[in-house]
Amino acid sequence: PGMMHYMPQAWVSDDTDGVERLYLQYGTSFCYSSSMMGSHVTAVPNGQVGRTTPLNLRGNVAMNGRFGYELDLNKLTDEEIEEVKQQVKDYREIEHIVHKGDMYRLVSPFEKKACALEYVSEDENEVLFFYNCIQGKPSTPCGIHIPLKGLEAEANYQDTETGEIYSGAVLMNMGLIMPTDKDHFSVRIKFKKV
């Protein structure tokens, strides 16, 4: 933690694989804030482990820190370039939540083959939920229920993409149901208090 006295950002590890970063960043978050962790999207197959993961997963994982890219954009497809543009736009809209909000560790990748993190903005009006299924397990009928934390039970929260509205009580008690049967499934959900 003493490094924060000398610099506002540190590189967590040279291991830049999206899946490995889930473990690295989860563990590092016990000591350092998300705003201090350098976290980048890199090319696939990954140089350290040779794993190929979707751009969506790599982007969502990198958004849990100081988001950036370490790859040759000229080698991406037109579709991937559009996804990169959208990731940059999305990150600019959520950066304040990740860097200044309260973080909750909901599912540990060390205990499950999944990782879930939640961020609640300083003013408590925005909530950001990240879920990554590392390794799918077949025949899981219900998936995993993940209760959120730090919300107002009486307040309502709207999914900014789907428009669906949930009460804080439902989100904190029933939670969200996420799939556990898909390798490298990754989702980011933003809620706004309404």
ZILIN-V295946 format. One record per residue. N is the residue number from 1. RES is the residue in one letter. OMEGA is omega as a letter, one per 40 degrees, with the letter a starting at -180 (999 if undefined). Layout:
BEGIN
N:RES:OMEGA ; N:RES:OMEGA
END
This chain:
BEGIN
1:P:i ; 2:G:i ; 3:M:a ; 4:M:i ; 5:H:a ; 6:Y:a ; 7:M:a ; 8:P:a ; 9:Q:i ; 10:A:i ; 11:W:a ; 12:V:a ; 13:S:i ; 14:D:i ; 15:D:a ; 16:T:i ; 17:D:a ; 18:G:a ; 19:V:i ; 20:E:a ; 21:R:i ; 22:L:i ; 23:Y:a ; 24:L:a ; 25:Q:i ; 26:Y:i ; 27:G:a ; 28:T:a ; 29:S:i ; 30:F:a ; 31:C:a ; 32:Y:i ; 33:S:i ; 34:S:a ; 35:S:a ; 36:M:a ; 37:M:i ; 38:G:a ; 39:S:a ; 40:H:i ; 41:V:i ; 42:T:a ; 43:A:i ; 44:V:e ; 45:P:a ; 46:N:a ; 47:G:a ; 48:Q:a ; 49:V:i ; 50:G:a ; 51:R:i ; 52:T:i ; 53:T:a ; 54:P:i ; 55:L:i ; 56:N:i ; 57:L:a ; 58:R:i ; 59:G:a ; 60:N:i ; 61:V:a ; 62:A:i ; 63:M:i ; 64:N:i ; 65:G:i ; 66:R:a ; 67:F:i ; 68:G:a ; 69:Y:i ; 70:E:i ; 71:L:a ; 72:D:a ; 73:L:i ; 74:N:a ; 75:K:i ; 76:L:i ; 77:T:i ; 78:D:i ; 79:E:i ; 80:E:i ; 81:I:i ; 82:E:i ; 83:E:i ; 84:V:i ; 85:K:a ; 86:Q:i ; 87:Q:i ; 88:V:i ; 89:K:a ; 90:D:a ; 91:Y:i ; 92:R:a ; 93:E:a ; 94:I:a ; 95:E:a ; 96:H:i ; 97:I:a ; 98:V:a ; 99:H:a ; 100:K:a ; 101:G:i ; 102:D:a ; 103:M:i ; 104:Y:i ; 105:R:a ; 106:L:i ; 107:V:a ; 108:S:i ; 109:P:i ; 110:F:a ; 111:E:a ; 112:K:i ; 113:K:a ; 114:A:i ; 115:C:i ; 116:A:i ; 117:L:i ; 118:E:i ; 119:Y:i ; 120:V:a ; 121:S:a ; 122:E:a ; 123:D:i ; 124:E:i ; 125:N:a ; 126:E:a ; 127:V:a ; 128:L:a ; 129:F:i ; 130:F:i ; 131:Y:i ; 132:N:i ; 133:C:a ; 134:I:a ; 135:Q:a ; 136:G:i ; 137:K:a ; 138:P:i ; 139:S:i ; 140:T:a ; 141:P:a ; 142:C:a ; 143:G:a ; 144:I:i ; 145:H:a ; 146:I:i ; 147:P:i ; 148:L:a ; 149:K:i ; 150:G:i ; 151:L:i ; 152:E:a ; 153:A:a ; 154:E:a ; 155:A:i ; 156:N:a ; 157:Y:a ; 158:Q:i ; 159:D:a ; 160:T:i ; 161:E:a ; 162:T:a ; 163:G:i ; 164:E:a ; 165:I:i ; 166:Y:i ; 167:S:i ; 168:G:i ; 169:A:i ; 170:V:a ; 171:L:a ; 172:M:a ; 173:N:i ; 174:M:i ; 175:G:i ; 176:L:i ; 177:I:a ; 178:M:a ; 179:P:i ; 180:T:a ; 181:D:a ; 182:K:i ; 183:D:i ; 184:H:i ; 185:F:a ; 186:S:i ; 187:V:i ; 188:R:a ; 189:I:i ; 190:K:i ; 191:F:i ; 192:K:i ; 193:K:a ; 194:V:999
END
